[in-house]
Amino acid sequence: MESKEKNPHNYRTVGYSMILVAASLVMIALLYLAIGDDVLYSDRVSKEKQYEYQQFLEEMKLKQEQTEKTEISPSVDEKSTMINP
């Protein structure tokens, strides 16, 4: 009994710390199970998003070029008739 008084411990805090460590290990295990053997998961997701963004930019560029081509610009004959009615 004297040893407890000489070296008191806060067992509740130690217990909560052990629970937190166990919970973090469980979360790591769950992440490993979810990701599996794909250790470059974030790299693959990043490359997919970059590819999608590049495709989006190309589509927007094509749409912009099409709208520029479809705009009606008056021809030389139309300009002359507009000036001299």
C-alpha positions as CSV (number, residue, x, y, z in Angstrom):
1,M,0.0,0.0,0.0
2,E,2.8,2.4,0.7
3,S,4.1,2.0,-2.9
4,K,0.9,3.5,-4.2
5,E,1.3,6.5,-2.0
6,K,4.9,7.0,-3.1
7,N,4.2,6.6,-6.8
8,P,0.6,7.6,-7.5
9,H,-0.8,7.2,-11.0
10,N,-3.8,8.6,-12.7
11,Y,-5.2,5.3,-14.0
12,R,-8.2,6.9,-15.6
13,T,-6.0,9.0,-17.9
14,V,-3.8,6.1,-18.8
15,G,-6.9,4.0,-19.6
16,Y,-8.3,6.7,-21.9
17,S,-4.9,7.0,-23.6
18,M,-4.8,3.3,-24.2
19,I,-8.3,3.4,-25.6
20,L,-7.3,6.3,-28.0
21,V,-4.2,4.4,-29.1
22,A,-6.4,1.3,-29.8
23,A,-9.0,3.3,-31.7
24,S,-6.3,4.9,-33.9
25,L,-4.9,1.5,-34.7
26,V,-8.4,0.3,-35.6
27,M,-8.8,3.3,-37.9
28,I,-5.5,2.5,-39.6
29,A,-6.5,-1.1,-40.1
30,L,-9.9,0.0,-41.6
31,L,-8.2,2.4,-44.0
32,Y,-5.8,-0.4,-45.0
33,L,-8.8,-2.7,-45.7
34,A,-10.6,0.0,-47.7
35,I,-7.6,0.9,-49.8
36,G,-6.2,-2.6,-50.1
37,D,-3.0,-3.1,-52.0
38,D,-3.4,0.1,-53.9
39,V,-0.6,2.0,-52.0
40,L,-0.6,4.8,-54.6
41,Y,-4.3,5.5,-54.2
42,S,-4.0,9.2,-53.8
43,D,-1.6,9.4,-56.7
44,R,-4.1,7.5,-58.9
45,V,-7.0,9.8,-57.8
46,S,-4.9,12.9,-58.5
47,K,-4.0,11.7,-62.0
48,E,-7.6,10.9,-62.8
49,K,-8.7,14.4,-61.7
50,Q,-5.9,16.0,-63.7
51,Y,-7.0,14.0,-66.8
52,E,-10.7,15.1,-66.3
53,Y,-9.6,18.7,-65.9
54,Q,-7.5,18.5,-69.2
55,Q,-10.5,17.0,-71.0
56,F,-12.7,19.8,-69.6
57,L,-10.3,22.5,-70.9
58,E,-10.1,20.9,-74.3
59,E,-13.9,20.8,-74.5
60,M,-14.2,24.4,-73.5
61,K,-11.5,25.4,-76.1
62,L,-13.4,23.5,-78.8
63,K,-16.7,25.2,-77.8
64,Q,-15.1,28.6,-77.9
65,E,-13.6,28.0,-81.4
66,Q,-17.0,26.8,-82.6
67,T,-18.8,29.9,-81.3
68,E,-16.1,32.1,-82.9
69,K,-16.7,30.4,-86.3
70,T,-20.5,30.5,-86.1
71,E,-20.6,34.2,-85.3
72,I,-22.1,36.1,-88.3
73,S,-19.6,38.5,-89.7
74,P,-20.8,40.8,-92.4
75,S,-19.3,40.1,-95.8
76,V,-17.9,42.8,-98.1
77,D,-21.2,43.0,-100.1
78,E,-23.3,43.4,-96.9
79,K,-21.1,46.2,-95.7
80,S,-21.4,48.1,-98.9
81,T,-25.2,47.8,-98.9
82,M,-25.3,48.9,-95.3
83,I,-23.3,52.1,-96.1
84,N,-25.3,52.9,-99.2
85,P,-29.0,52.0,-98.6
